[in-house]
Amino acid sequence: MRSKIWCVERKVRVAMCLMALLLFEHPPARSQAYDGQKPIAPAQSKQLRAESTVSPSAGPESVVDKTHSDARPPETAAGPAGGSTADASAAPQTTPDNGRVNGYLDVYGFVELDLGYNFRTIDPNWFDVMRASKLPAFSGEFGKNGNTFFSVRPSRFGTKGMYPTPWGDMTFVFEFDMFGVGVNAGQTTIRPRKFYGEIGHVLAGQTNTNFMDIDVFPNVLDYWGPGGMVFIRQPQLRWTPINENTILAFAIEQPGASADAGTIADRIDLSNIKGRFQWPDLTGSVKHSWGKSYIRGAGVVRSIKIDNLATNNTQSIVGWGVNASSNVAFYKDVLRLQFVYGEGIENYMNDAPIDVAPQETSNPAMPIKGRPVPMHSFTAYLDHNWSDKWSTAIGYSPLWMSNTALQTPEAFHHGQYASVNLLCSPFKNFMTGGEFQYGRRTNMSNGFHANDYKAQFSFKYSWDFRILGRP
């Protein structure tokens, strides 16, 4: 008996040592939502949205985060996508003698190899994903067409567990993958994705934004996924007062945004223009389920300040958005639907570059002001199961931005994303398959557009086992 206990303790100590090394030897990784673009004021891109210190979902890109693998990697090709292997809600274990709840600690993850051929060209930092906003903005921007790629960046490792407390069961999750973003864009390096704890109705830490519906994410091989869906992970404090067939949740979340200086960048000194986020973003969601289907609505309101330090003037901008989504299950298939509309919420989207752009006014005291850029998008995907081993995901996801007149002609205006695949899971914990992906970028006003076509093949080897507590 002592030897068994000693073995368990040794495993736990090794696991804790590994976690400590990972935490202290590597800086916080940026999320899918953050791609290291400049901050709001004179900047022309996203402010850092941290996945661990928020900088951005996904999460988006943020150190708050996003990824195709956030959708539950199915144990079989026909298994449901859209949940997370990082779910710490496994049933608590009890001892047969006293009925008391014991804690547990699980280790999970997968190794994945993606390989394929890009028939056109894309930003080299995003060689292994399909993102319309990273396609060329002008002819020849990223060189000649045709590139072979190999990537293990989606590979993931995580821990999840539960521990009883006087206030109820405490669940926790910590996970990371190898998909570098921000200053590490294009690299294979550790990037934290989720780290949060939850007791009762209160969650604190970094996870999917409350504005996002992860179950809309289809069972695709592409790591980034549909550009028209909400996708970001960021630090937040969430309260879920109702959590049954109907789920009601509210959260305050890390704020962040990006700006495009547009055509005024070379005409006006922007060094004294600074962006500021005085208040956290406020999100709310309600979801009602029946059987394996559901309908969900979510909203976000945010405050953005633009300070002119030279004149001591401050412009206040309100960004807002609504997200309606649903899963409709029939037979063994799932139809995943989402529609999003908003102004100044682009950093919540999976693939939209800027939140605020310059606009002319009739006020001589402030001839130019920042405007929250309106956008709308939808996502429609069908996950079809041919059998318990074979499945297909097919769908389309576009996004439109209503640009201002002062943005440059090559500014991103419209992105399209589509894919179809055939996946096979011949046995538990292994999946392979092939996928064809299509992306298209359309500029604001110069008539230029870029198409991209990519063939991808993937091999995924998964694990999920308990190292502490009863199996």
Secondary structure, 3 states (H helix, E strand, C coil): CHHHHHHHHHHHHHHHHHHHHHHHHCCCCECCCCCCCCCCCCCCCECCEECCCCCCCCCCCECCCCCHHHCCCCCCCCCCCCCCCCCCCCCCEECCCCCCEECEEEEEEEEEEEEEEECCCCCHHHCCCCCHHHCCCCCCCCCCCCEEEEECCCCEEEEEEEEEECCEEEEEEEEEEEECCHHHCCCEEEEEEEEEEEECCEEEEEEECCCCCHHHCCCCCCCCCCCCCECCEEEEEEEEEEECCEEEEEEEECCCCEECCHHHHHCCCCCCEEEECCCCEEEEEEEEEECCEEEEEEEEEEEEEEEECCCCEEEEEEEEEEEEEEEEEECCEEEEEEEEEEECCHHHECCCCCCEEEEECCCCCCCEEEEECEEEEEEEEEEEECCCCEEEEEEEEEEEECCCCCCCCCCEEEEEEEEEEEEECCCCCEEEEEEEEEEEEEECCCCCEEEEEEEEEEEEEEEEEEEECCC
